Amino acid sequence: MTTIIYIASFLALLGVLVTIHEFGHFIVARMCKVHVQRFSIGMGPVFYKKYDKYGTEFALSAVPLGGYVSMITNKLIEVDPESVKGLTQEQLKNTFDSKPKWQRASIMFAGPLANFLLSIFIFTAIFLNTIDPQTVPVINSSNQDIAYSTTQTFVNGDKILSINDISVKDAKDINLELLSYAGFSGELNFSVMRSDNDNPINIGIDVIDFLPTSESQSNPTQYLGIDISYLMKPIIGKVISGGSADSAGIKSNDRILKIGNKNINFADDIRKEVSLNPNTSIEFKIIRNDEILYLPVNIGSQVNQNESIGVLGVSFGTTRSFIQSFSKGIYETYNLSLKTLQFIGKMLTGNMGTENLSGPIGIAQMAGDTAQAGFLPFMYLMALLSISLAVLNLLPIPVLDGGQLTLLGIEAIRGKPLPEKIENMVFTGGAALVIMLMFFAIFNDISRFF
């Protein structure tokens, strides 16, 4: 049963990503009136096909790795006239290479663009249907050997706001930002908030050949010498109807500042203070829409292991509006695209281990793992891989969309295409490189099992 889940998850994941990518090419080609002979999901022999009213063959092929959109070109008409028999004069006239450069570029770019749009859509749906935990990275401890470049040093309890002016909120943000500096020598600048200070404090750390090994890259904060907890802000998410908080007039998005005489910094502080005071009336100091309020709260109780503990009837974190979710979806897609490009560059320069590259086996394992974890983790993986597919396809490697766009750029500069012999050599080299990368990724996948 587990094997079936992994195979089905892999096919569903790859099927959606490839279909969306190829549909991007297809729909723009059709808008530009280029005749598409075949829209195939999968490679190799066709085992199912169906034609639409325009004569395009929609096919499912035997090898579920990739797909393609086959368009009419002048070269195809010249080399294989039999393959275009039955096409109208209008279709034969509207070849891909007869179109203006901007239309050809649009068709090539449409595939990666479709993947970017898919990731934005998925992220927006995820953010809209989940609670924003409003976490804060907090320093638990720091290594005394850290090479500070400023008089200010980390103090336990410091809240990290940003790294080199890039805002960070959770483990993903911090790890991605630190990983982007793999191989870097210079200063990392942290902005932190401290409980006894009203303004951010800047802390500089000198690094030399930062994160030099795969082991260090697997835990960037540990290599840097800091231990971090990710704590939730004391912001009310959902208020349970009829509970103590509801009866006292506490509302969603209220921020708790104080319970009695106890200052509240994190959601855990609220849980601790409430649990210690069952069936007690305590004044809560809260902030709501920039207004300070004082609300008396009659804390309820429940029995846990023969002990009465206080309950408030709330959850923490905040909901997001559609606009907030959409904006965050765009930012996440942009940020992860940029990081993907940076990581590819670091693999090429040797600053990041190539064992991070996964092939079909690794993707299948991730697909199965996330599918068993739940629908949202599976969709999150789909968004991440959609970004990776888009970025990889935009690399200037012939046979990929980025390579086609590069050749179009050269054609625009030269005023004519490259000589056919050189173009064939370029495509052959590009195809060989892609095949080598595929085999290397599969080798990485297999190596993880030994």
MARTIKOL-908661 format. One record per residue (C-alpha): x, y, z. Coordinates in nm, 4 decimals, padded with zeros to 6 digits. Example, Ala and Ser with C-alpha at 12.3 -4.5 7.8 and 13.67 -1.06 7.14 Angstrom:
{u 01.2300 v -00.4500 w 00.7800}
{u 01.3670 v -00.1060 w 00.7140}
//
This chain:
{u 00.0000 v 00.0000 w 00.0000}
{u 00.2855 v 00.2403 w 00.0870}
{u 00.4507 v 00.1746 w -00.2506}
{u 00.1243 v 00.2578 w -00.4269}
{u 00.1026 v 00.5870 w -00.2343}
{u 00.4580 v 00.6827 w -00.3376}
{u 00.4005 v 00.5963 w -00.7039}
{u 00.0592 v 00.7681 w -00.7189}
{u 00.1914 v 01.0785 w -00.5399}
{u 00.4888 v 01.1009 w -00.7753}
{u 00.2710 v 01.0653 w -01.0860}
{u 00.0182 v 01.3204 w -00.9574}
{u 00.2919 v 01.5682 w -00.8642}
{u 00.4849 v 01.5399 w -01.1869}
{u 00.1667 v 01.5206 w -01.3942}
{u 00.0368 v 01.8532 w -01.2620}
{u 00.3735 v 02.0317 w -01.2919}
{u 00.4383 v 01.9123 w -01.6468}
{u 00.0797 v 01.9740 w -01.7629}
{u 00.0828 v 02.3304 w -01.6302}
{u 00.4245 v 02.3988 w -01.7836}
{u 00.3353 v 02.2638 w -02.1269}
{u -00.0076 v 02.4262 w -02.1176}
{u 00.1705 v 02.7618 w -02.0783}
{u 00.3593 v 02.6991 w -02.4032}
{u 00.0482 v 02.5607 w -02.5730}
{u -00.1967 v 02.8385 w -02.4898}
{u 00.0402 v 03.1191 w -02.5937}
{u 00.1318 v 02.9319 w -02.9133}
{u -00.2368 v 02.9056 w -02.9953}
{u -00.2864 v 03.2760 w -02.9156}
{u -00.0064 v 03.3487 w -03.1639}
{u -00.1820 v 03.1193 w -03.4187}
{u 00.1074 v 02.8712 w -03.4288}
{u -00.0246 v 02.5228 w -03.5105}
{u 00.0520 v 02.2698 w -03.2359}
{u 00.0757 v 01.9152 w -03.3697}
{u 00.0987 v 01.7371 w -03.0360}
{u 00.0571 v 01.8199 w -02.6668}
{u 00.2111 v 01.5256 w -02.4808}
{u 00.2260 v 01.4484 w -02.1104}
{u 00.5145 v 01.2053 w -02.0740}
{u 00.7809 v 01.1019 w -02.3236}
{u 00.8283 v 00.8074 w -02.5559}
{u 00.5566 v 00.5912 w -02.7168}
{u 00.2016 v 00.7282 w -02.7085}
{u -00.0537 v 00.4988 w -02.5439}
{u -00.3545 v 00.7354 w -02.5534}
{u -00.4397 v 01.0226 w -02.7829}
{u -00.7301 v 01.2456 w -02.8727}
{u -00.7656 v 01.5243 w -03.1307}
{u -00.9351 v 01.8598 w -03.0858}
{u -01.1163 v 02.0560 w -03.3562}
{u -00.7939 v 02.2352 w -03.4531}
{u -00.6147 v 01.9085 w -03.5299}
{u -00.3933 v 01.9104 w -03.2215}
{u -00.3201 v 01.5666 w -03.0788}
{u -00.3425 v 01.5490 w -02.6993}
{u -00.1397 v 01.2478 w -02.5887}
{u -00.0342 v 01.0481 w -02.2858}
{u 00.3066 v 00.8870 w -02.3374}
{u 00.4685 v 00.5874 w -02.1723}
{u 00.7551 v 00.7484 w -01.9785}
{u 00.6121 v 00.9804 w -01.7073}
{u 00.9167 v 01.2093 w -01.6978}
{u 00.8445 v 01.5385 w -01.8683}
{u 00.6311 v 01.6318 w -02.1631}
{u 00.6396 v 01.8482 w -02.4732}
{u 00.4473 v 02.0695 w -02.7122}
{u 00.5327 v 01.9966 w -03.0769}
{u 00.4814 v 02.2988 w -03.3030}
{u 00.5005 v 02.3290 w -03.6807}
{u 00.8310 v 02.4782 w -03.8019}
{u 00.9674 v 02.5591 w -04.1473}
{u 01.2471 v 02.3095 w -04.0884}
{u 00.9961 v 02.0315 w -04.0136}
{u 00.8047 v 02.1070 w -04.3346}
{u 01.1318 v 02.0941 w -04.5312}
{u 01.2806 v 01.7815 w -04.3693}
{u 00.9649 v 01.5727 w -04.3157}
{u 00.6842 v 01.6864 w -04.5488}
{u 00.4919 v 01.3659 w -04.4791}
{u 00.4386 v 01.4695 w -04.1158}
{u 00.2445 v 01.7810 w -04.2146}
{u 00.0134 v 01.6216 w -04.4684}
{u -00.3473 v 01.7142 w -04.4141}
{u -00.2716 v 02.0566 w -04.2668}
{u -00.4389 v 02.3610 w -04.4183}
{u -00.2460 v 02.6340 w -04.5967}
{u -00.3271 v 02.8644 w -04.3069}
{u -00.1680 v 02.6193 w -04.0600}
{u 00.1375 v 02.5664 w -04.2803}
{u 00.1798 v 02.9421 w -04.3069}
{u 00.1688 v 02.9904 w -03.9266}
{u 00.4907 v 02.8124 w -03.8339}
{u 00.6756 v 02.8853 w -03.5088}
{u 00.9803 v 03.0334 w -03.6813}
{u 00.7681 v 03.2566 w -03.9067}
{u 00.6465 v 03.4533 w -03.6048}
{u 00.8053 v 03.7762 w -03.4769}
{u 01.0790 v 03.7317 w -03.2162}
{u 00.8615 v 03.8729 w -02.9365}
{u 00.5942 v 03.6096 w -03.0064}
{u 00.8483 v 03.3258 w -03.0141}
{u 00.9998 v 03.4550 w -02.6903}
{u 00.6526 v 03.4760 w -02.5352}
{u 00.5807 v 03.1141 w -02.6277}
{u 00.9114 v 02.9981 w -02.4758}
{u 00.8698 v 03.2033 w -02.1573}
{u 00.5069 v 03.0969 w -02.1088}
{u 00.6012 v 02.7522 w -01.9729}
{u 00.8125 v 02.8789 w -01.6797}
{u 00.5626 v 03.1612 w -01.6248}
{u 00.2825 v 02.9059 w -01.5870}
{u 00.4870 v 02.7289 w -01.3171}
{u 00.5473 v 03.0571 w -01.1334}
{u 00.1735 v 03.1316 w -01.1464}
{u 00.0945 v 02.7816 w -01.0173}
{u 00.3217 v 02.8336 w -00.7168}
{u 00.1606 v 03.1722 w -00.6433}
{u -00.1846 v 03.0109 w -00.6616}
{u -00.0835 v 02.7235 w -00.4307}
{u 00.0883 v 02.9492 w -00.1778}
{u -00.2112 v 03.1856 w -00.1766}
{u -00.4499 v 02.8950 w -00.1087}
{u -00.2258 v 02.7590 w 00.1678}
{u -00.1860 v 03.0956 w 00.3398}
{u -00.5569 v 03.1671 w 00.3091}
{u -00.6501 v 02.8390 w 00.4761}
{u -00.3901 v 02.8275 w 00.7524}
{u -00.3167 v 03.0358 w 01.0589}
{u -00.0178 v 03.2682 w 01.0478}
{u 00.1689 v 03.1494 w 01.3598}
{u 00.3365 v 03.4888 w 01.4030}
{u 00.6599 v 03.3304 w 01.5224}
{u 00.9634 v 03.5192 w 01.6469}
{u 01.3174 v 03.3745 w 01.6322}
{u 01.4607 v 03.4091 w 01.9828}
{u 01.8214 v 03.3459 w 02.0888}
{u 01.8458 v 03.0713 w 02.3503}
{u 02.2240 v 03.0669 w 02.3705}
{u 02.5272 v 03.1734 w 02.1688}
{u 02.8787 v 03.0402 w 02.1354}
{u 03.1522 v 03.2439 w 02.3040}
{u 03.3789 v 03.1817 w 02.0029}
{u 03.1604 v 03.3883 w 01.7659}
{u 03.3801 v 03.6469 w 01.5891}
{u 03.1783 v 03.9624 w 01.6540}
{u 03.2671 v 04.2692 w 01.4494}
{u 03.0621 v 04.5038 w 01.6707}
{u 03.0663 v 04.5912 w 02.0397}
{u 02.7127 v 04.4504 w 02.0681}
{u 02.6876 v 04.0723 w 02.1042}
{u 02.3978 v 03.8282 w 02.1245}
{u 02.2145 v 03.8136 w 02.4557}
{u 01.9792 v 03.5303 w 02.5485}
{u 01.6254 v 03.6432 w 02.4682}
{u 01.7215 v 03.8629 w 02.1702}
{u 01.4533 v 03.8562 w 01.9001}
{u 01.6033 v 03.8341 w 01.5498}
{u 01.4371 v 04.0732 w 01.3065}
{u 01.6560 v 04.0495 w 00.9974}
{u 01.9807 v 03.9194 w 00.8493}
{u 02.1583 v 04.1669 w 00.6215}
{u 01.8337 v 04.3688 w 00.6009}
{u 01.6260 v 04.0664 w 00.4904}
{u 01.3343 v 04.0110 w 00.7281}
{u 01.3187 v 03.6665 w 00.8930}
{u 01.0344 v 03.5092 w 01.0914}
{u 01.0879 v 03.1355 w 01.1110}
{u 01.3397 v 02.8541 w 01.0663}
{u 01.2851 v 02.8425 w 00.6884}
{u 01.3608 v 03.2142 w 00.6508}
{u 01.6749 v 03.2011 w 00.8638}
{u 01.8162 v 02.8838 w 00.7081}
{u 01.7512 v 03.0018 w 00.3517}
{u 01.9116 v 03.3390 w 00.4198}
{u 02.2185 v 03.1888 w 00.5862}
{u 02.2525 v 02.9252 w 00.3113}
{u 02.2593 v 03.2012 w 00.0516}
{u 02.5901 v 03.3098 w 00.2074}
{u 02.7609 v 02.9693 w 00.1746}
{u 03.1263 v 03.0302 w 00.0807}
{u 03.1001 v 03.3984 w 00.1811}
{u 03.3778 v 03.5826 w 00.3650}
{u 03.2853 v 03.9122 w 00.5264}
{u 03.0301 v 04.0469 w 00.7726}
{u 02.6836 v 03.9105 w 00.8485}
{u 02.4659 v 04.1780 w 01.0046}
{u 02.1839 v 04.0811 w 01.2417}
{u 01.9143 v 04.3222 w 01.3575}
{u 01.7627 v 04.2213 w 01.6940}
{u 01.5175 v 04.3573 w 01.9480}
{u 01.6050 v 04.3373 w 02.3164}
{u 01.3538 v 04.3553 w 02.6003}
{u 01.5333 v 04.6478 w 02.7666}
{u 01.5673 v 04.8504 w 02.4476}
{u 01.3041 v 05.0264 w 02.2369}
{u 01.5125 v 05.0349 w 01.9184}
{u 01.6663 v 04.7561 w 01.7086}
{u 02.0281 v 04.6662 w 01.7835}
{u 02.2754 v 04.5777 w 01.5072}
{u 02.5117 v 04.2871 w 01.5683}
{u 02.7882 v 04.2088 w 01.3185}
{u 02.9648 v 03.8734 w 01.2825}
{u 03.2775 v 03.8173 w 01.0734}
{u 03.2790 v 03.4902 w 00.8786}
{u 03.5427 v 03.3275 w 00.6588}
{u 03.4367 v 03.0722 w 00.3967}
{u 03.0964 v 03.0443 w 00.5656}
{u 02.9255 v 02.7007 w 00.5654}
{u 03.2089 v 02.5182 w 00.3855}
{u 03.0722 v 02.1623 w 00.4142}
{u 02.7469 v 01.9774 w 00.3495}
{u 02.7261 v 01.9005 w 00.7212}
{u 02.7466 v 02.2697 w 00.8141}
{u 02.4891 v 02.3544 w 00.5445}
{u 02.2427 v 02.1110 w 00.7011}
{u 02.2351 v 02.3248 w 01.0187}
{u 02.3514 v 02.6832 w 00.9443}
{u 02.2575 v 02.8294 w 01.2845}
{u 02.4495 v 02.5603 w 01.4725}
{u 02.7567 v 02.6258 w 01.2559}
{u 02.7235 v 02.9977 w 01.3254}
{u 02.7174 v 02.9212 w 01.6978}
{u 02.3647 v 03.0185 w 01.7995}
{u 02.0695 v 02.8179 w 01.9308}
{u 01.7268 v 02.9559 w 01.8380}
{u 01.3698 v 02.8916 w 01.9519}
{u 01.0766 v 02.9992 w 01.7376}
{u 00.8151 v 03.1421 w 01.9729}
{u 00.4679 v 03.2702 w 01.8883}
{u 00.3725 v 03.6305 w 01.9482}
{u 00.0991 v 03.6790 w 02.2133}
{u -00.1636 v 03.7536 w 01.9480}
{u -00.5080 v 03.5955 w 01.9792}
{u -00.6157 v 03.3937 w 01.6772}
{u -00.9484 v 03.2241 w 01.7355}
{u -01.1734 v 03.2894 w 02.0357}
{u -01.3852 v 02.9896 w 02.1393}
{u -01.7512 v 03.0837 w 02.1705}
{u -01.8702 v 03.0797 w 02.5324}
{u -01.5178 v 03.0503 w 02.6754}
{u -01.3556 v 03.2768 w 02.9330}
{u -01.1938 v 03.5010 w 02.6706}
{u -01.5198 v 03.5355 w 02.4769}
{u -01.7151 v 03.6281 w 02.7907}
{u -01.4539 v 03.8925 w 02.8792}
{u -01.4713 v 04.0551 w 02.5350}
{u -01.1305 v 03.9426 w 02.4036}
{u -01.1267 v 03.9345 w 02.0222}
{u -00.9190 v 03.7905 w 01.7414}
{u -00.5988 v 03.9880 w 01.6684}
{u -00.5869 v 04.1283 w 02.0245}
{u -00.2299 v 04.1350 w 02.1538}
{u -00.1902 v 04.0491 w 02.5224}
{u 00.0582 v 04.2796 w 02.6968}
{u 00.0043 v 04.1891 w 03.0616}
{u -00.1852 v 03.9415 w 03.2807}
{u -00.2130 v 04.0860 w 03.6284}
{u 00.1386 v 04.2065 w 03.7101}
{u 00.3043 v 03.9622 w 03.4712}
{u 00.4492 v 04.1056 w 03.1459}
{u 00.3645 v 03.8919 w 02.8425}
{u 00.6200 v 03.8492 w 02.5654}
{u 00.5084 v 03.5283 w 02.3953}
{u 00.2030 v 03.3049 w 02.3623}
{u 00.3666 v 03.0518 w 02.5971}
{u 00.3685 v 03.3186 w 02.8708}
{u -00.0113 v 03.3404 w 02.8417}
{u -00.0513 v 02.9625 w 02.8625}
{u 00.1688 v 02.9416 w 03.1715}
{u 00.0028 v 03.2319 w 03.3542}
{u -00.3514 v 03.1171 w 03.2732}
{u -00.2852 v 02.7531 w 03.3680}
{u -00.1602 v 02.8638 w 03.7126}
{u -00.4776 v 03.0608 w 03.7871}
{u -00.7895 v 02.8425 w 03.7470}
{u -01.1230 v 02.9970 w 03.8552}
{u -00.9560 v 03.3338 w 03.9147}
{u -01.0491 v 03.6827 w 03.7978}
{u -00.7427 v 03.8638 w 03.6565}
{u -00.7065 v 04.1887 w 03.4651}
{u -00.5671 v 04.1556 w 03.1108}
{u -00.3898 v 04.4469 w 02.9480}
{u -00.4322 v 04.4222 w 02.5710}
{u -00.3759 v 04.6330 w 02.2620}
{u -00.6476 v 04.6450 w 01.9962}
{u -00.6206 v 04.8661 w 01.6883}
{u -00.3539 v 05.0811 w 01.8606}
{u -00.5790 v 05.1266 w 02.1652}
{u -00.4832 v 05.0008 w 02.5121}
{u -00.7654 v 04.8181 w 02.6952}
{u -00.7930 v 04.6666 w 03.0431}
{u -01.0327 v 04.3710 w 03.0608}
{u -01.1201 v 04.1667 w 03.3729}
{u -01.1167 v 03.7975 w 03.2760}
{u -01.2730 v 03.5157 w 03.4768}
{u -01.0370 v 03.2311 w 03.3930}
{u -01.2094 v 02.8949 w 03.3604}
{u -01.0713 v 02.5584 w 03.4603}
{u -01.0430 v 02.1952 w 03.3626}
{u -00.9033 v 01.8881 w 03.5368}
{u -00.5816 v 01.7435 w 03.3976}
{u -00.4304 v 01.4421 w 03.5747}
{u -00.6298 v 01.5134 w 03.8906}
{u -00.5120 v 01.8752 w 03.8920}
{u -00.7216 v 02.1811 w 03.8139}
{u -00.5626 v 02.4116 w 03.5550}
{u -00.6810 v 02.7412 w 03.4120}
{u -00.8198 v 02.7679 w 03.0572}
{u -00.8848 v 03.0780 w 02.8499}
{u -01.0553 v 02.9402 w 02.5397}
{u -00.8318 v 03.0838 w 02.2664}
{u -00.5852 v 02.9761 w 02.0003}
{u -00.2927 v 03.1857 w 01.8828}
{u -00.1816 v 03.3228 w 01.5487}
{u -00.3797 v 03.5307 w 01.3019}
{u -00.5848 v 03.4664 w 00.9900}
{u -00.4903 v 03.6279 w 00.6603}
{u -00.7161 v 03.8102 w 00.4162}
{u -00.7117 v 03.7158 w 00.0476}
{u -00.4983 v 04.0228 w -00.0348}
{u -00.2486 v 03.9358 w 00.2411}
{u -00.2362 v 03.5719 w 00.1279}
{u -00.1918 v 03.6693 w -00.2383}
{u 00.0815 v 03.9219 w -00.1561}
{u 00.2652 v 03.6670 w 00.0567}
{u 00.2229 v 03.4078 w -00.2196}
{u 00.3913 v 03.6432 w -00.4685}
{u 00.6720 v 03.7219 w -00.2237}
{u 00.7336 v 03.3546 w -00.1378}
{u 00.7503 v 03.2652 w -00.5082}
{u 00.9917 v 03.5522 w -00.5781}
{u 01.2102 v 03.4817 w -00.2729}
{u 01.2317 v 03.1056 w -00.3306}
{u 01.3034 v 03.1606 w -00.7020}
{u 01.5909 v 03.3922 w -00.6122}
{u 01.7252 v 03.1472 w -00.3533}
{u 01.6993 v 02.8572 w -00.6010}
{u 01.9047 v 03.0555 w -00.8521}
{u 02.1609 v 03.1436 w -00.5841}
{u 02.1907 v 02.7811 w -00.4744}
{u 02.2406 v 02.6641 w -00.8337}
{u 02.5199 v 02.9212 w -00.8658}
{u 02.6791 v 02.7998 w -00.5421}
{u 02.6667 v 02.4381 w -00.6634}
{u 02.8477 v 02.5447 w -00.9813}
{u 03.1160 v 02.7305 w -00.7843}
{u 03.1547 v 02.4448 w -00.5359}
{u 03.0302 v 02.6458 w -00.2374}
{u 02.7318 v 02.4164 w -00.1952}
{u 02.7268 v 02.0384 w -00.2152}
{u 02.5799 v 01.8864 w -00.5319}
{u 02.4300 v 01.6084 w -00.3170}
{u 02.1420 v 01.8535 w -00.2663}
{u 02.0395 v 01.7806 w -00.6273}
{u 01.7516 v 01.5314 w -00.6425}
{u 01.6335 v 01.3194 w -00.9325}
{u 01.3086 v 01.1299 w -00.9951}
{u 01.3700 v 00.8825 w -00.7111}
{u 01.4278 v 01.1600 w -00.4597}
{u 01.1236 v 01.3504 w -00.5845}
{u 00.9121 v 01.0346 w -00.5590}
{u 01.0253 v 00.9861 w -00.1994}
{u 00.9449 v 01.3471 w -00.1100}
{u 00.6080 v 01.3201 w -00.2845}
{u 00.5150 v 01.0060 w -00.0905}
{u 00.6368 v 01.1444 w 00.2417}
{u 00.4443 v 01.4702 w 00.2077}
{u 00.1311 v 01.2960 w 00.0748}
{u 00.1247 v 01.0824 w 00.3901}
{u 00.1832 v 01.3931 w 00.6033}
{u -00.1270 v 01.5586 w 00.4565}
{u -00.2720 v 01.7549 w 00.1667}
{u -00.1146 v 02.0904 w 00.2568}
{u 00.2434 v 01.9582 w 00.2887}
{u 00.1990 v 01.7836 w -00.0479}
{u 00.0760 v 02.1063 w -00.2088}
{u 00.3634 v 02.3007 w -00.0521}
{u 00.6085 v 02.0556 w -00.2099}
{u 00.4300 v 02.1006 w -00.5429}
{u 00.4758 v 02.4786 w -00.5184}
{u 00.8467 v 02.4392 w -00.4357}
{u 00.9065 v 02.2007 w -00.7260}
{u 00.7049 v 02.4234 w -00.9592}
{u 00.9454 v 02.7071 w -00.8769}
{u 01.2460 v 02.4790 w -00.9277}
{u 01.1093 v 02.3630 w -01.2641}
{u 01.0539 v 02.7229 w -01.3759}
{u 01.3998 v 02.8424 w -01.2669}
{u 01.5814 v 02.5415 w -01.4158}
{u 01.3991 v 02.5843 w -01.7472}
{u 01.5095 v 02.9485 w -01.7635}
{u 01.8785 v 02.8593 w -01.7403}
{u 02.0589 v 02.9428 w -02.0676}
{u 02.1049 v 02.5761 w -02.1634}
{u 02.0048 v 02.4793 w -02.5193}
{u 01.7020 v 02.2444 w -02.5359}
{u 01.5627 v 02.4261 w -02.2291}
{u 01.3377 v 02.7321 w -02.2569}
{u 01.6159 v 02.9588 w -02.1328}
{u 01.8461 v 02.8296 w -02.4051}
{u 01.5823 v 02.9023 w -02.6700}
{u 01.5407 v 03.2531 w -02.5306}
{u 01.9195 v 03.3002 w -02.5369}
{u 01.9344 v 03.1941 w -02.9024}
{u 01.6529 v 03.4360 w -02.9816}
{u 01.8539 v 03.7105 w -02.8121}
{u 02.1590 v 03.6229 w -03.0222}
{u 01.9394 v 03.6250 w -03.3321}
{u 01.8083 v 03.9696 w -03.2405}
{u 02.1647 v 04.1018 w -03.1968}
{u 02.3001 v 03.9374 w -03.5157}
{u 01.9904 v 04.0129 w -03.7202}
{u 01.9742 v 03.6482 w -03.8272}
{u 01.9836 v 03.3023 w -03.6648}
{u 02.3072 v 03.1173 w -03.5975}
{u 02.4303 v 02.8976 w -03.8836}
{u 02.2453 v 02.5654 w -03.8822}
{u 02.5637 v 02.3643 w -03.8198}
{u 02.6537 v 02.5691 w -03.5113}
{u 02.2940 v 02.5611 w -03.3863}
{u 02.2877 v 02.1798 w -03.4155}
{u 02.6145 v 02.1571 w -03.2218}
{u 02.4771 v 02.3860 w -02.9516}
{u 02.1589 v 02.1801 w -02.9151}
{u 02.3546 v 01.8538 w -02.9069}
{u 02.5797 v 01.9914 w -02.6326}
{u 02.2802 v 02.1179 w -02.4369}
{u 02.1028 v 01.7837 w -02.4633}
{u 02.4161 v 01.6008 w -02.3471}
{u 02.4478 v 01.8346 w -02.0474}
{u 02.0833 v 01.7814 w -01.9465}
{u 02.1211 v 01.4034 w -01.9762}
{u 02.4377 v 01.4115 w -01.7629}
{u 02.2593 v 01.6196 w -01.4992}
{u 01.9711 v 01.3704 w -01.4980}
{u 02.2063 v 01.0749 w -01.4498}
{u 02.3973 v 01.2617 w -01.1771}
{u 02.0714 v 01.3399 w -00.9937}
{u 01.9662 v 00.9735 w -01.0161}
{u 02.3099 v 00.8717 w -00.8841}
{u 02.2547 v 01.1098 w -00.5895}
{u 01.9156 v 00.9487 w -00.5253}
{u 02.0615 v 00.5984 w -00.5220}
{u 02.3575 v 00.7042 w -00.3037}
{u 02.1191 v 00.8137 w -00.0278}
{u 02.0115 v 00.4515 w 00.0173}
{u 02.3657 v 00.3244 w 00.0801}
//
